[in-house]
Amino acid sequence: MMTNPDNLTRTAQLATSAAPLIATLAPAVDGRTFGMCFTSTPRGARLARRLTAVRLDTWGIPYGTRSHDDIVLIVAELTGNAVRHGHVPGRDFRLCVRVAADGETVRVEVTDTRAERLPPRPCASDASDATGAPDVTGVEETGRGLLLVAGLAARWDWCPRPDGPGKTVWAEYALT
């Protein structure tokens, strides 16, 4: 919320501190959990991707490595889907990235508030060719995001949001 300037020559100031906007979710014991709410806009998805990239580097998954790039791509796809398919006016999406206690898996969770638009469930028979690449025959220009996530992640799925309307789409990436 902005305050009105006393006159037209002064700029408006934020009426409240911006600090609560940057609050993270409850941190893990080992400090390898990052969670934050973002505006359900392309800018929010881009910021989520960039902040995740910085956090992964801080956690010892450096820029330029395959693991870093794959996880950032998973975040980009899931947050992009939350903006495109899970957008509800006036509602944010929530991102949580967590490294498992054993340090071998990174879990990405994206929660939006749109309950009526659900992604298809992953299935064991997801089509792929002889090389293991997903079969995208007949797929439109859009709609390949979850195929990409399925190809990069060890597993993924979605579940109803436990604390309100919406859903959480998650993916687990196995660090090598």
N, C-alpha and C positions, 0 to 999 in steps of 0.2 A: 504494500500500500504506500502511496506517495503522499507527502504533505504538499499543500499549496504554497507556492512562494509568496512572500509578502508583497513583492512587486514583480513586474515582468522582467526585470534585469537579473534576478537571482534564479539559480536553478533549483529544482525540486530535490528534496532529500528523502531517503528512505525513512519511513516512520518507525520501522522496527529493525532490529539488528538482522543481518543476513546469516548470522552464525547458525541458527536452527535449521536453515536450508541445507547445510552441509553435514548435518549429523549423520553418523553411520549407524548401522544396526548393531546389536550387541556383539562386541568383539569376541573372538574365540580365545581360549586360554593361551594358545601359542601365538596369537596375533596374526594368523594367516587366513583371516576372513575379511572380506570387503563387501559392504552392503550400503546401498544408497538409493533414494528415490530420485527419479528424473522426470522432467516434463515429457509428456507423450507427444514429442515432436521429433523431426529429423535431427534437430540440434541436440536434443536430449540423448538420442541414440548415439550420436557422434561423440558427445562428452562421455557417455558411459564406456564406449570403446576405448577412448583415449585414457581415461582414468584407470581402466583395467590394465591397459598396456603398461602404464607406469607402475602400478601395484605389482604386476607379475615380475617386472624387472627388479623391483625392491625385494621380492621374495626369492630371488635367485633363479628365475626363469628369464634369462636375458633376451633383449631385443635381438632379432635376426636369427633366433633358433627356430627350428620347426615347431617345437611345442608352444613357444610364445605366439608365433604367427597363427597356428591352428586354434589356440584358445581365443585369441582376439577375434578371429574370423567367426567362431561360434558365438561369441558375445555380439558381434555385429549383426549376424543373422537373427538371433533371438530377439535382440532389442529392436531391430528393424521390423520384425514381425509384430512385436508388441505395439509399435507405433502405427503400422499399416493396418493390422487386423484386430488389434485389441484396444484401440483408442476409444475412450469415452470422454467427451468434452468435460474439461475441468478436473480430470483424474490423471494421476501420474502412473508410471510403471516403476516397479522396484527390481533392482538387480542385486544379486548376492553371488559372490565368487568366493569359494572356500577350498583350501587345500586340505585334503584328508590328513588325519593325524599320522598316518604311516608315510606321508609325503609322496605317495605314488599316484594319486588321483586328484584332479581339479574338478570341482562341481560348479556349474554355472546354472543359476536359477533366475528366471525372469517372470515376474508376476504382473499381470494386468487385471483390469476390473471388468472386462467384457466376457460374460459367461456364455452368451449364445453363439459365439464364433469359436469353435473348437478345432484344433488341428487334428489330422488323421492320426490314429494310433500307429506307432511303429510296429512292424510285424517281422517275424523271423524270415519270412520269404520275400523281403524287400528285393525287388528285381535288381540284378547286377549282371554284367557281362562276364566273359571268361577271365578278364583281367581283374575283376573285383570292383570295377568302376560302376556306379549306379547307372541303370538303364533309364535314359531320359527320352526315349522315343515317344513322340506325341505329347510331350510336355510343352506348355506355352512358354513364352519369353520370361514370364514370371512364374513363381511357384516352385523354384528349385532350392530354396533356402533350407528346408528341412531335409532334402536329399543330401545337401552339402553337410549339414550337421550330422546326419546319419553316417556319412562317409568318414567324418573326422572323429566323432565321439565313439567311445567304447559302447555307450548306450545312451538313450535319451527317451523321454516320455513326457507326459503332462499329467497333472492332477488338479482337481478343483481347489480353489483357494480356500484355506481353512478358516480364515477370519473375515470372510465377506464374499461378495459376488466376484466372479472372475476365475482365473486359472493360473497355475504356475507351470511353465514349460522349463524342463531341466535337461542338462546334458552332462555326462561325466567323461572327462578326457583322461586317458591313462598316460602318465608321464613315462618316458622311456629313458 
